[in-house]
Amino acid sequence: MRNGSRRFRLIAFCVAGLTPLAASSAATAATPPAAPPAGTAALHGIHPEDIDRSADACTDFFAFANGAWRKANPIPPSLPRWSRRWAAGEQSKDQLRTLLEDLGKRKDWPRGTVDQQITDFYAACMDESRIDALGAQPLAPLLAKLDAVRDLAGFREALASLHEMAVYALFRFSPKPDNRDPSRVLARVSPAGLGLPDRDYYSKTEPRFVEAREKYRAHVAKMFELVGYAPADARAASDTVFALETRLAAARLDNVALRDPAATDHKETLGALQQSTPSFDWSRYIRHHGLTVTELNVDEPAYMQTMEKELASTPLAAWKTYLAWTTIHEAAPYLAAPIAAEDFAFNQAYLEGAKEMKPRWKRCVELDDLFLGEALGRRYAERYFPPEAKARVREMVTNLLAAMGDTIRGLEWMGPDTKRRALEKLATFNPKVGYPDKWKDYGSVVVEPGSMWGNVVAASQFFVRDQLARIGKPLDRSLWGMTPPTSNAYYDAQLNEIVFPAGILQPPAFDLTAVDAVNYGAIGVVIGHEISHGFDDEGAQYDAQGRLENWWTADDLARFKGRTRCVADQFEGYFIEPGIHHQGRLVLGESVADLAGAKLAWLAFQKAQESRTAPTLDGFTPAQQFFLAWGQWRGDEIRPETQRFMVQGDPHPTGKYRVIGPLSNLPPFAAAFGCKPDAEMVRPPAVRCEVW
């Protein structure tokens, strides 16, 4: 997964600190993985019980690899998808619950300490009766202040105050490394403040989008009623919000366009921004946050022009209603049950297909991780991620980097000049594994056991201060973009780093007691996936120093684009239901990374076998175990609503095609299972895709 945007609800994952680990040279020889520690269980392989023996591996490997598991394990009602991978992510929340309840038995933790903050936050979240008794009261002071705004200057101040709590109405003001000189951190202005997932939901004419708009308008009206509006006033407020959001959405880039870094690369002076948007006092806004800014990146200039037009023409009353809605929308999950339930009914149930809300304890664990992620993650790493696991994963990363180096050097379609630049970039990769070496200090965040809303606001304000303090400073390459318990990974193009939190380095992705075939087939492919993001259609635009700069010869770039076009065309043909298919250009980066990740992990696994031959287990050869490990970890059962939601805006393909797509391009897969040249899981040489 590339480190990108996500839907903010008052706060986003904070970026925290880790001392960089020196990336191994691309020429470093692969090292065989260490043997499991003494005293551990015997090595094990894949899960043979997951396999659907009635399916043919060469016809539908997704069904073969994990079809039996999916049939026996239906999607839990509170979740949009389910697999061994997602089950492992949920198990980490069980671990966090145990951790919080154990620490919570002590009631006298010193104030401001990690243990006091994470346990009191959890206790306040779990105090459902108090939260329900308060109803919408926590929002009353904020909504009253918005109602008291009397002019555009007051609107600007109200907007800045909401931004202090990460309630990002209209736009978001945040830090961003300079695309031309990543050692410098600029201010960044980017569009924000839509209640629907993206711009297309406001304009596309297909029935599913028309229905979504009608559902959304009814949802907005219901939410206004729940915070005290009369029904007629709530409907009028909903009409106002929807009309304004529709006009703002029309000026925004779509999800495919946003994948091109050049589309949002617009550095300009503060004076130039002020001249183009005279209705907004940028100097005053920046002073409100205690900053000094002379230049900044404006992601979408066309959106800013529309914002200026709306500020100059939209009545103040409409802006006040819009700010009130954005506040309600962002605060809803932390308020009384009727408000949180209505928020769930539209955003999770309708849009993504979930059948019921998660248990209260699980939502509270997730919020603790969201708001105090490195405080909670520090205790999680201490308990659940041993040093030997970190060392083993580092070895695998070294092996995968070496495999990428070998691949680059062996490419027939790339010339020597571009190869040299590619190897330079690979040599500067910075891997981060498990957890930070330097933990974020949350000491200034006041957390009370009886104040859920107060804790959310305090943590949100800390997040914003922490973010904005980076503007104008040298880039801190030790920062993390995910918390340690997160079951995910990412690549950051400007830092040229790959990051693997402890939360994903758990079975079935990674297991100290698993054979090499399983570890390389699961987490190994993930490691290769993140490495190759540095060389996908987006990452390839950044050089070894993280600068947005072309380092390709013209001929090599043309050949590269032709090879990525093959992948886009392949996924364009994958339908989730009649009439709805993947957008090949939207999922291109992730699909190129899956293809390269599987190849790199396979090569690294072959290298590892030179020192220690992998055994045949459960009747499956080491090669078969490798590919089965990927199919069993990646393949998931997913709700129809979630699939529709994903193909519209998610750069990741659905799990089925993340299994089928890359493996159908790999001759070692066909060889492992004896697939004939005309098998469905074997793409003919004329249409076979290979980028790296």
C-alpha angles and dihedrals in degrees: 000000000000116000101254146137127311137182108281120219102185090305140029132206106297119231109238138187134276128158105245118255113223110251114236117249115263087240094057111123116244114259122215112247116260118260116256115274119271114273096028124125122274116280115271136196138211125323105266091184089066093063121103101220091191090065125079115236090213094052103041114359091178090063093041099048100050109357094116092051092051093049091051095043113051119195110276110246094246096053135072096215140012139204139129087276093054091042088057089052090053091047089059087060089054087054092049091049091053090048094050094045091049092050091042092063087078111072101185104066108150111261115261095024123126093248094049093049099048096042096045091047090052092046092051091049092049092052091094096161092058093046091050092047090057093053109177094338095110088065096047097090092048094047091047091054090051091049090052093058108118106177144015092270089056089048091054091051091048090050092051090049091052090049088056086066093044091254093143106199118171096349142002124236111202145139123276132172112248108261091220097041111020092184086077123068116218132192111257129206114199134166118268143152107077119138095205119068098256146340096279092064088067097050116021114107101211111120094249091058094044089052092047091055093051092047090048094052091050090047093052091050092049091050092052089052092051091057093050111279119138112248095253092047090047092054091048091049090051091052090051094049094046094049093050095044090049092055092047093046092054090066096052127097118252123244095263094050091049090063090071109084090205090062091067099034104109115137115183141156122268088244092057092050090049091050092052093047105033093162092069121066101220095176091056092046091052093047089051087064093046094246138133113214129172101167135019144169117259106201098198116019092181089059091051090053090053090047089054091050091051094046089053096047113022114094117251090239090061092051091051090051091049092051090048091052094048089052093049092045094052096042098045099095091057098050137079121315098260091054095043090046093053090048089052093046092062106028101038106017101039102030099036105022103242111158100207141005119271116258113278093248092054093050089050092050090051092049092048088054092045097050103030099022102151094041091054092036092056091062092041093055092048092055106033111027114062122201093247090060091053091050093049093050091049089056091051091050089053090051093049092048088051090050090052090051092051090048094052092048091050098049113124095193097054124078126228097256094054091042090055092052092045091052090048089056093047091052091058095052111130114209119201118192132192108334143346123283089214116045126215114254111232092173093123094057111100109214121186125192093224103043116074095166093043090052092050091051093046093050091045093052090049090052093052094046090049092050098045093046088070094063112108092012130110113271113269104217092190093074122117125214097199133047120246095251092053114120095217143071137217149193122222113203097199093050091035089221137139117211129197114182120208090249093071094041092079132098130319091026094044131005129170088214096051126099119254092255091062097043093047092044093052117025090015091064089047091052091048089046092056093044091052092051084076086065104035123108091284103031092049088067091066123075132218092282093050094255121147093240134131111248097169130099112240094249094048092048091052091051091047092052090050091054093048089048087061090059093046091051091049093055093041085069096056110101125195090194135344110304096009120089139159118278102240095205092047094054095035098106095048093043093050088048093050091049094048092040093056092048095046093047090050092052092047090049090052089052092050091053091061088074100033121018113224115236129239107248133186089358094302125117120232090257092052091047090053094056094039090054089058093046093048095047100040102034115093142169110243135187119248091239091053092050091053090048091050099048089053099054115352116101088209120085118230116275096257093060094041085063100039099035104060098032093054087063096051119090091198088063092053090047093049093057099031094243117180119236092253095050117125091240091057118076111207116250091251092063100024113127123222123162104158 
